[in-house]
């Protein structure tokens, strides 16, 4: 039966992703009602203010919901708000006999209260099914609830000795074709991608998602950290602006004529304060601007200085580093992480969890997740068990 249960929850997760670009800052939620092994109701939350996934699935199921099982990837809400009624109330009135949930909702208005209300109403509740997949679907929302900012993934490709370019700046290509494909898969999974203007000047990148054969391609918003407005108006970024927006994060003192030319090319201009050392841009302001624009996941593909800045300000939630089977060497080669080295080893950025590895062709992918789905599994402090 567990295999079937996973299939039904996978359906709910697929439904949740159908509104990936429209539902923020709300979570992505899908729901499936199953009666005697058959799906009798489906739903997903399309946009803020519209009915929640559980309500739509129950409406489709109608009387067939009585005694059935509801699969949902996030704990149903239990609080009144201005636009939608509590989902727990709808579930209890529908006659649903059992609810299977992937993750609890860290929203302080919910946070286990929905599960408790369902159990007190006589509904059997089980939690944790496909929790890792459910975390991946809603990591942006979960980061919003936990940290008050978007979820940040730091991505890089380096030689075995941690270099990303030779002394002359030659860097293409360190990694192989499978790793390049993986980089585009990461773009597909994030709302926005950020690089420094140095990368734009050196590589003239597109920063779009290129995955041939994919039915629906998602292009992240392309964000350029450019304190002085040096992005060239003839950059390849603007050739594809109809596919994906270009946002220029300019400093407060960037020349107006430069900024105006970029705006004429279709870029959206933000003015950000300087960083803590008076240089660069304040990354917390960048993340606040993304959040205000309902972008909840950010992929950092910056150069050494940008990478170092995110790490030094402790704004990284996940790291994806590809190591290629070559050594560059030399004191004048360019390392993956820039900025100042800590004075003591105890001050270095140490990862709390185990490293995960897998092969990408001849390359090695190292994955580090600084927090994961276990933070959003049902807590046992209330005396409630994992199963109803």
C-alpha positions as CSV (number, residue, x, y, z in Angstrom):
1,X,0.0,0.0,0.0
2,X,2.9,2.4,0.7
3,X,3.8,2.3,-3.0
4,X,0.3,3.5,-3.9
5,X,0.4,6.1,-1.2
6,X,3.6,7.5,-2.7
7,X,2.0,7.7,-6.1
8,X,-1.0,9.6,-4.8
9,X,1.3,12.1,-2.9
10,X,3.4,12.5,-6.0
11,X,0.2,13.5,-7.9
12,X,-0.4,16.1,-5.2
13,X,3.1,17.4,-5.6
14,X,2.7,17.6,-9.4
15,X,-0.5,19.6,-8.9
16,X,1.2,21.9,-6.5
17,X,3.8,22.8,-9.1
18,X,1.2,23.8,-11.7
19,X,0.9,27.3,-10.1
20,X,4.6,27.7,-9.4
21,X,4.9,31.2,-10.8
22,X,1.5,32.6,-9.6
23,X,0.9,31.5,-6.1
24,X,3.8,33.2,-4.2
25,X,4.1,34.3,-1.4
26,X,1.6,31.5,-0.5
27,X,2.9,27.9,-0.5
28,X,2.5,25.6,-3.5
29,X,-0.1,23.1,-2.5
30,X,-1.8,20.2,-4.3
31,X,-4.4,17.8,-3.0
32,X,-5.8,14.5,-4.1
33,X,-8.9,12.7,-2.7
34,X,-8.7,8.9,-3.1
35,X,-11.6,6.5,-2.4
36,X,-11.1,2.7,-2.7
37,X,-7.9,3.2,-4.6
38,X,-9.3,5.6,-7.2
39,X,-8.7,9.3,-7.5
40,X,-12.1,11.1,-7.1
41,X,-10.9,14.7,-6.6
42,X,-8.0,16.9,-7.5
43,X,-7.0,20.5,-6.8
44,X,-4.2,23.0,-6.5
45,X,-3.9,26.5,-5.1
46,X,-3.7,28.7,-8.2
47,X,-3.3,32.3,-6.8
48,X,-3.5,34.2,-3.5
49,X,-7.2,34.8,-2.7
50,X,-8.5,31.8,-4.6
51,X,-9.7,28.6,-3.0
52,X,-7.1,26.3,-1.5
53,X,-6.1,23.0,-3.0
54,X,-8.0,20.9,-0.4
55,X,-11.2,22.8,-0.9
56,X,-11.1,22.3,-4.7
57,X,-10.3,18.6,-4.4
58,X,-13.1,18.1,-2.0
59,X,-15.6,20.0,-4.2
60,X,-14.7,17.7,-7.1
61,X,-15.1,14.6,-5.0
62,X,-18.4,15.7,-3.5
63,X,-20.1,12.9,-1.6
64,X,-17.4,10.5,-2.6
65,X,-15.1,12.2,-0.1
66,X,-17.0,10.6,2.8
67,X,-14.7,8.0,4.3
68,X,-12.0,8.7,1.7
69,X,-8.3,9.7,2.1
70,X,-7.0,13.2,1.3
71,X,-3.3,13.5,0.3
72,X,-1.9,17.0,0.6
73,X,1.8,18.1,0.6
74,X,1.4,20.8,3.3
75,X,-0.5,20.9,6.6
76,X,-4.0,22.3,5.9
77,X,-4.6,25.8,7.3
78,X,-6.8,26.2,10.4
79,X,-7.1,30.0,10.7
80,X,-9.5,32.5,9.4
81,X,-8.2,35.1,7.0
82,X,-9.7,37.8,4.8
83,X,-10.1,35.8,1.7
84,X,-10.4,32.0,2.3
85,X,-12.0,29.9,5.1
86,X,-10.0,27.3,7.1
87,X,-9.3,24.2,5.2
88,X,-9.6,22.1,8.3
89,X,-13.2,23.1,8.6
90,X,-13.9,22.0,5.0
91,X,-12.2,18.7,5.6
92,X,-14.1,17.9,8.7
93,X,-17.4,18.8,7.2
94,X,-16.7,16.7,4.1
95,X,-16.6,13.4,6.0
96,X,-13.0,12.6,5.0
97,X,-11.8,9.7,7.1
98,X,-8.0,10.1,6.8
99,X,-5.5,12.8,5.8
100,X,-1.9,12.1,4.7
101,X,0.4,15.2,4.9
102,X,4.0,15.6,3.8
103,X,5.1,18.5,5.9
104,X,3.7,20.7,8.7
105,X,3.2,24.3,7.9
106,X,5.6,26.7,9.8
107,X,3.3,29.6,9.4
108,X,2.7,30.6,13.1
109,X,-1.0,30.7,12.5
110,X,-0.9,26.9,11.6
111,X,2.3,25.1,12.8
112,X,0.7,21.9,14.0
113,X,-2.6,23.4,14.9
114,X,-4.2,22.1,11.7
115,X,-3.1,18.5,12.3
116,X,-4.3,18.7,15.9
117,X,-7.7,20.1,14.9
118,X,-8.2,17.3,12.4
119,X,-7.3,14.6,15.0
120,X,-9.6,16.2,17.6
121,X,-12.3,16.0,14.9
122,X,-11.9,12.3,14.6
123,X,-9.8,12.3,11.4
124,X,-6.9,9.9,11.2
125,X,-3.7,11.9,10.2
126,X,-0.4,10.6,9.0
127,X,2.6,12.8,8.2
128,X,6.0,12.7,6.5
129,X,5.2,11.0,3.2
130,X,7.6,12.2,0.5
131,X,8.8,14.9,2.8
132,X,12.1,15.6,0.9
133,X,10.2,16.1,-2.3
134,X,7.7,18.3,-0.5
135,X,10.5,20.4,0.9
136,X,11.9,20.9,-2.5
137,X,8.6,22.1,-3.9
138,X,8.1,24.7,-1.1
139,X,11.6,25.6,0.1
140,X,11.0,29.2,-0.9
141,X,7.9,29.5,1.2
142,X,9.5,27.6,4.1
143,X,12.5,29.9,4.0
144,X,10.1,32.9,4.1
145,X,8.6,31.5,7.2
146,X,11.9,30.5,8.8
147,X,14.2,33.3,7.8
148,X,12.0,36.0,6.3
149,X,13.9,35.9,3.0
150,X,14.2,33.8,-0.2
151,X,15.9,30.4,-0.2
152,X,19.4,30.9,-1.6
153,X,21.4,28.2,-3.5
154,X,25.0,28.8,-4.3
155,X,26.2,27.0,-7.4
156,X,29.7,26.7,-8.9
157,X,32.0,24.6,-11.0
158,X,35.7,24.4,-10.1
159,X,38.8,22.3,-10.6
160,X,39.9,19.8,-7.9
161,X,42.0,22.6,-6.3
162,X,39.0,24.9,-6.1
163,X,39.9,27.2,-9.0
164,X,37.4,28.6,-11.5
165,X,39.8,30.3,-14.0
166,X,43.4,30.5,-14.9
167,X,45.6,33.6,-14.3
168,X,44.5,34.9,-17.7
169,X,40.8,34.5,-16.9
170,X,40.3,31.4,-19.1
171,X,37.4,29.5,-17.6
172,X,35.3,27.8,-20.4
173,X,34.7,25.1,-19.9
174,X,35.9,23.6,-16.7
175,X,33.1,21.1,-16.3
176,X,31.6,18.7,-18.9
177,X,28.4,18.5,-20.8
178,X,26.4,16.6,-18.1
179,X,27.4,19.3,-15.5
180,X,26.3,22.1,-17.9
181,X,22.9,20.4,-18.3
182,X,22.6,20.2,-14.5
183,X,23.3,23.9,-14.3
184,X,20.3,24.6,-16.5
185,X,18.2,22.2,-14.4
186,X,19.0,24.4,-11.4
187,X,17.9,27.5,-13.4
188,X,14.7,25.7,-14.2
189,X,14.1,25.2,-10.4
190,X,14.7,28.7,-9.2
191,X,12.7,31.9,-9.4
192,X,15.7,34.2,-10.0
193,X,19.4,33.9,-10.9
194,X,22.0,36.4,-9.8
195,X,25.5,37.2,-11.1
196,X,27.9,40.2,-10.7
197,X,28.5,42.7,-13.5
198,X,32.0,41.3,-13.8
199,X,30.5,38.0,-15.1
200,X,28.4,40.0,-17.6
201,X,31.4,42.0,-18.9
202,X,33.7,38.9,-19.1
203,X,31.3,36.2,-20.4
204,X,28.4,38.1,-22.0
205,X,26.0,35.3,-20.8
206,X,22.4,34.7,-21.6
207,X,21.5,33.3,-18.2
208,X,18.4,31.6,-19.6
209,X,17.3,28.0,-19.2
210,X,18.2,25.8,-22.1
211,X,16.9,22.2,-21.8
212,X,16.0,20.8,-25.2
213,X,13.0,18.5,-25.2
214,X,11.5,19.9,-22.1
215,X,7.8,20.6,-22.6
216,X,7.7,23.7,-20.4
217,X,10.8,25.7,-19.8
218,X,11.0,28.1,-16.9
219,X,13.4,31.1,-17.3
220,X,14.4,32.7,-14.0
221,X,14.4,36.5,-13.6
222,X,18.0,37.5,-14.3
223,X,19.5,39.8,-11.6
224,X,22.7,41.7,-12.1
225,X,24.6,43.1,-9.2
226,X,25.9,46.3,-10.8
227,X,26.6,49.1,-8.4
228,X,27.9,51.5,-11.1
229,X,25.6,50.6,-14.0
230,X,28.3,49.1,-16.1
231,X,26.1,46.5,-17.8
232,X,26.5,47.0,-21.6
233,X,23.3,48.0,-23.3
234,X,24.3,45.7,-26.2
235,X,24.6,42.7,-23.8
236,X,23.1,39.4,-24.9
237,X,20.9,39.7,-21.9
238,X,18.7,42.1,-23.7
239,X,18.4,39.9,-26.8
240,X,16.2,37.5,-24.8
241,X,14.4,40.0,-22.5
242,X,11.0,38.9,-23.9
243,X,11.8,35.4,-22.5
244,X,13.0,36.5,-19.1
245,X,13.2,39.9,-17.3
246,X,16.5,41.6,-16.6
247,X,16.8,43.4,-13.2
248,X,19.7,45.7,-12.6
249,X,20.6,46.1,-8.9
250,X,22.4,49.5,-9.1
251,X,24.0,51.5,-6.3
252,X,22.6,54.7,-5.0
253,X,25.3,56.6,-6.8
254,X,25.2,54.9,-10.2
255,X,25.3,57.5,-13.0
256,X,21.8,58.4,-14.2
257,X,22.7,58.3,-17.9
258,X,24.0,54.7,-17.6
259,X,20.9,53.6,-15.7
260,X,18.6,55.4,-18.2
261,X,20.2,53.5,-21.1
262,X,19.7,50.2,-19.4
263,X,16.1,51.1,-18.6
264,X,15.5,52.0,-22.2
265,X,16.6,48.5,-23.1
266,X,13.9,47.1,-20.9
267,X,15.7,46.4,-17.7
268,X,14.0,47.0,-14.4
269,X,16.2,49.2,-12.2
270,X,16.6,48.9,-8.4
271,X,18.6,51.3,-6.3
272,X,20.3,49.5,-3.4
273,X,22.4,50.8,-0.5
274,X,26.1,49.9,-0.3
275,X,27.3,46.8,1.5
276,X,28.5,46.7,5.1
277,X,32.0,47.7,4.1
278,X,30.8,50.6,2.0
279,X,31.5,48.6,-1.2
280,X,29.3,46.6,-3.5
281,X,25.6,46.3,-2.7
282,X,23.8,45.3,0.5
283,X,22.6,41.7,-0.1
284,X,19.9,41.8,2.5
285,X,18.3,44.7,0.5
286,X,18.6,42.5,-2.7
287,X,16.8,39.7,-1.0
288,X,14.1,42.1,0.3
289,X,13.5,43.4,-3.2
290,X,13.1,39.8,-4.5
291,X,10.7,39.0,-1.7
292,X,8.6,42.1,-2.4
293,X,8.4,40.9,-6.0
294,X,7.2,37.4,-4.9
295,X,10.4,35.7,-5.9
296,X,11.2,33.1,-3.2
297,X,14.2,31.1,-4.6
298,X,17.5,32.5,-5.8
299,X,20.3,30.8,-7.6
300,X,23.7,32.5,-7.1
301,X,25.9,31.9,-10.2
302,X,28.2,34.7,-9.4
303,X,32.0,35.0,-9.6
304,X,34.3,34.6,-6.7
305,X,33.5,38.0,-5.0
306,X,29.7,37.5,-5.2
307,X,30.0,33.9,-3.9
308,X,32.2,35.1,-1.1
309,X,29.8,37.9,-0.1
310,X,26.8,35.6,0.2
311,X,28.8,33.1,2.3
312,X,30.3,35.8,4.6
313,X,26.9,37.3,5.3
314,X,25.5,33.8,6.0
315,X,22.9,34.0,3.3
316,X,23.3,30.6,1.8
317,X,20.9,27.7,2.4
318,X,22.2,25.2,-0.2
319,X,25.4,24.6,-2.1
320,X,25.9,22.8,-5.4
321,X,29.5,22.5,-6.4
322,X,30.8,20.6,-9.4
323,X,34.4,19.5,-9.2
324,X,36.1,18.7,-12.6
325,X,39.0,16.2,-12.9
326,X,41.7,18.8,-13.5
327,X,44.2,20.9,-11.5
328,X,44.9,24.5,-12.4
329,X,47.3,25.4,-9.7
330,X,49.3,28.6,-9.3
331,X,49.0,31.4,-6.8
332,X,47.5,33.7,-9.4
333,X,44.6,31.4,-10.5
334,X,41.1,32.5,-9.5
335,X,39.5,30.6,-6.6
336,X,35.8,29.8,-6.3
337,X,35.3,31.9,-3.2
338,X,36.6,35.4,-3.0
339,X,36.7,38.0,-0.3
340,X,38.8,37.9,2.9
341,X,40.0,34.7,4.5
342,X,39.1,34.3,8.1
343,X,41.9,34.8,10.6
344,X,41.2,31.6,12.4
345,X,40.0,28.2,11.2
346,X,37.3,28.2,13.8
347,X,35.7,31.2,12.0
348,X,35.6,29.3,8.6
349,X,32.2,28.5,7.1
350,X,31.7,24.9,8.4
351,X,28.8,22.8,7.2
352,X,26.5,21.3,9.8
353,X,25.4,18.3,7.8
354,X,27.0,15.5,5.7
355,X,28.1,16.1,2.1
356,X,26.3,14.2,-0.6
357,X,28.0,13.3,-3.8
358,X,27.2,11.9,-7.2
359,X,28.8,11.7,-10.6
360,X,27.9,14.0,-13.5
361,X,29.8,12.3,-16.3
362,X,33.5,12.7,-15.5
363,X,32.7,15.4,-12.9
364,X,31.7,15.1,-9.2
365,X,28.7,17.0,-7.8
366,X,29.0,17.9,-4.1
367,X,25.7,18.9,-2.5
368,X,25.4,20.6,0.9
369,X,22.0,21.5,2.4
370,X,22.3,23.7,5.5
371,X,18.7,22.8,6.5
372,X,16.2,20.3,5.2
373,X,12.7,18.9,5.6
374,X,13.3,17.5,9.1
375,X,12.7,21.0,10.4
376,X,9.1,20.8,9.0
377,X,8.2,17.3,10.1
378,X,5.5,17.0,12.7
379,X,6.8,17.7,16.2
380,X,5.9,15.2,18.9
381,X,5.9,17.7,21.7
382,X,2.2,18.0,21.9
383,X,1.8,14.3,22.6
384,X,0.4,13.6,19.2
385,X,1.8,10.6,17.4
386,X,2.9,10.4,13.8
387,X,-0.2,8.4,13.0
388,X,-3.8,9.0,13.9
